[in-house]
């Protein structure tokens, strides 16, 4: 179930740190290509995990909504 910040707030929060890491890596100009690749890989992994978690919660919420709509009321 989404909190008061909205359905995608967890996704945005989870992606914030890796995005900042990539920006810091690009901005410093001192880091190596390996470090940049590592930051991008971490960002992609975080995006994938967060997207799967958000989609899973969305499917669960839809299933709960359908279930409560078709359940006979006493």
Kinemage of the C-alpha trace (Angstrom):
@kinemage 1
@onewidth
@group {chain A} dominant
@subgroup {mainchain}
@vectorlist {calphas} color= white
{ca unk a 1} P 0.000 0.000 0.000
{ca unk a 2} L 1.313 3.439 -0.838
{ca unk a 3} L 2.190 5.860 1.910
{ca unk a 4} L 1.023 9.476 2.022
{ca unk a 5} L 3.804 10.497 -0.389
{ca unk a 6} L 2.404 8.454 -3.281
{ca unk a 7} L 2.932 5.124 -4.981
{ca unk a 8} L 6.297 5.919 -6.532
{ca unk a 9} L 7.962 7.702 -3.602
{ca unk a 10} L 9.831 4.536 -2.585
{ca unk a 11} L 11.196 4.230 -6.106
{ca unk a 12} L 12.365 7.842 -6.128
{ca unk a 13} L 13.903 7.531 -2.666
{ca unk a 14} L 15.732 4.321 -3.555
{ca unk a 15} L 17.171 5.811 -6.734
{ca unk a 16} L 18.317 9.098 -5.157
{ca unk a 17} L 21.630 7.923 -3.698
{ca unk a 18} L 22.886 6.043 -6.774
{ca unk a 19} L 21.946 8.995 -8.996
{ca unk a 20} L 23.867 11.305 -6.671
{ca unk a 21} L 26.823 8.913 -6.794
{ca unk a 22} L 26.815 8.988 -10.603
{ca unk a 23} L 26.576 12.792 -10.593
{ca unk a 24} L 29.438 13.054 -8.091
{ca unk a 25} L 31.546 10.670 -10.151
{ca unk a 26} L 30.943 12.664 -13.343
{ca unk a 27} L 31.449 16.002 -11.602
{ca unk a 28} L 34.743 15.231 -9.919
{ca unk a 29} L 36.598 14.331 -13.109
{ca unk a 30} L 39.121 12.426 -11.006
{ca unk a 31} L 37.422 9.053 -10.765
{ca unk a 32} L 38.221 6.190 -13.092
{ca unk a 33} L 35.994 4.605 -15.723
{ca unk a 34} L 35.635 1.549 -13.486
{ca unk a 35} L 34.111 3.676 -10.756
{ca unk a 36} L 31.655 5.213 -13.215
{ca unk a 37} L 30.643 1.797 -14.527
{ca unk a 38} L 30.169 0.578 -10.952
{ca unk a 39} L 27.930 3.548 -10.119
{ca unk a 40} L 25.868 3.033 -13.275
{ca unk a 41} L 25.560 -0.684 -12.548
{ca unk a 42} L 24.374 0.060 -9.011
{ca unk a 43} L 21.867 2.565 -10.377
{ca unk a 44} L 20.499 0.041 -12.881
{ca unk a 45} L 20.238 -2.652 -10.208
{ca unk a 46} L 18.443 -0.261 -7.859
{ca unk a 47} L 16.047 0.855 -10.590
{ca unk a 48} L 15.258 -2.735 -11.506
{ca unk a 49} L 14.699 -3.801 -7.898
{ca unk a 50} L 12.577 -0.751 -7.096
{ca unk a 51} L 10.511 -1.173 -10.250
{ca unk a 52} L 9.843 -4.820 -9.460
{ca unk a 53} L 8.865 -3.957 -5.877
{ca unk a 54} L 6.560 -1.152 -7.012
{ca unk a 55} L 4.945 -3.336 -9.673
{ca unk a 56} L 4.482 -6.116 -7.140
{ca unk a 57} L 2.750 -3.751 -4.705
{ca unk a 58} L 0.564 -2.393 -7.499
{ca unk a 59} L -0.509 -5.903 -8.539
{ca unk a 60} L -1.205 -6.777 -4.901
{ca unk a 61} L -3.307 -3.623 -4.423
{ca unk a 62} L -5.301 -4.341 -7.597
{ca unk a 63} L -5.865 -7.950 -6.528
{ca unk a 64} L -7.014 -6.802 -3.075
{ca unk a 65} L -9.360 -4.278 -4.657
{ca unk a 66} L -10.880 -6.887 -6.968
{ca unk a 67} L -11.175 -9.354 -4.111
{ca unk a 68} L -12.958 -6.892 -1.853
{ca unk a 69} L -15.264 -5.831 -4.698
{ca unk a 70} L -16.428 -9.373 -5.429
{ca unk a 71} L -16.655 -10.554 -1.824
{ca unk a 72} L -20.293 -10.779 -0.758
{ca unk a 73} L -21.212 -8.234 1.898
{ca unk a 74} L -23.033 -9.569 4.993
